[in-house]
Amino acid sequence: MILELSLRNGKRLGLHQGLPDGFTGPFLKHANALSATNGETELVIQEVTYEDYSIRLLVGKFLKRLNVTGRILRRGLYCYFTIKNGIQKDVGSVGKIHLKQNQFTGFFTEPTSCKTKFEKEKDFQSIDIYYSPKLLEELFTYFPELKELMKTERGVILPGQSGWSLPSMKEITSQLLNTPYDEPTGRFYFDLKVRELLFQILIHAYKRNPSDHHYTPWETGRIHEAKRILEAHIATRAPTIKSLARQIALNEYKLKTGFKQYFNLSIFDWLVEQRMQHAKELLLTTNRPVKEICVMVGYPRSSNFITAFRRRFGVTPRTIRQK
C-alpha cells in the first residue's frame, strides 16, 4: 500500500527508511521498516512481504490527530487486529470500520482507497495481514464459501461478527511478534502461523453458533449496502425498515436479523450510536453551537439530543466540550 500521511492541519508527514533512534519495540523480525517522526508524532511501520501474504505491524504515538490516506493495491483478504487502543478506517469498497482495542475484522476487496484516523495522545499498535487469492484457494475444500466470496465485484466483510479477538487469535499474533527464528526458518514459521490465524478467522466466519443464520455472499452484500444507506442518513430522517428492505431487495426479517448478526446492534441502536459518535466528534473538533449540532445529527429538539447524549456518554454535550 502506498501511504500518504497528513495531520489535520494539512501538514505532510514524511516516511523514512529504518527504525527511529531509541525505538523500543515491539519488533516484527525480518521486516522492512519505515518511520515518521516530527516531534509531535512517531509512527513506525514494519512489514514482511512474501508472494501470497504480508504482515504489517503499526506502532504509533500521536500528540495530534493523524489522518493516513492510501490505496489498497492488491486483490485479496485483509485482516486487521488491534493490539493497543482503537482504530477508525474508511475503506472505499466496504465503508467505515471502527475497532476498539483487542478487536479484529476481515474483508475481501478489489483494489480500493483507504483512509485511517488515529486519535491524539494515544499509543497505538495493530497487526494487518494480507492473504492473496491464491492462498485462499488452498482452502476451498474446507471452506467452499470462499468461492462465492471471491466472485464479488465490490468489497465484502467476512460473515459473522467482526468483534473481539479470540484468545487463540491473540496468541498467534503474539507469536508472530516473538518469533525466535532467523531466515529461512523464520519464513517457514510465518507461513505456518499466518495460515493458522487464517483458519481461526474462517472458523469464526463460517462455523458460527447454530443459533446464527446463514447468509449468502449476495445477501451479505445487501446487508452491508443497507449500512451504507444508513450512513448517508446520519443527519437526516432515516428510511423505515420496510423502505430500506425494499431498496436493497431483501425481506425485512433477513435485513433485521442480518444487520444484528453482522454489526452486533439493531438498526435503530446502530443509527443512534453513529449519530452520537458524530455529534461527539463535532463537539470536540468544531465551535458549532450545540443546537446546530443537534440538527446535524438528526435531532430537531435539543432536549431529546441532550438526553440521548447523556445516556450514551454519561455527560452532557456542553460538559464534554469543556473537557
Summary of the structure (lengths in Angstrom):
residues: 323
radius of gyration: 20.8
end to end distance: 37.0
largest distance: 64.4
contacts: 971
relative contact order: 0.09
helix: 38%
strand: 28%
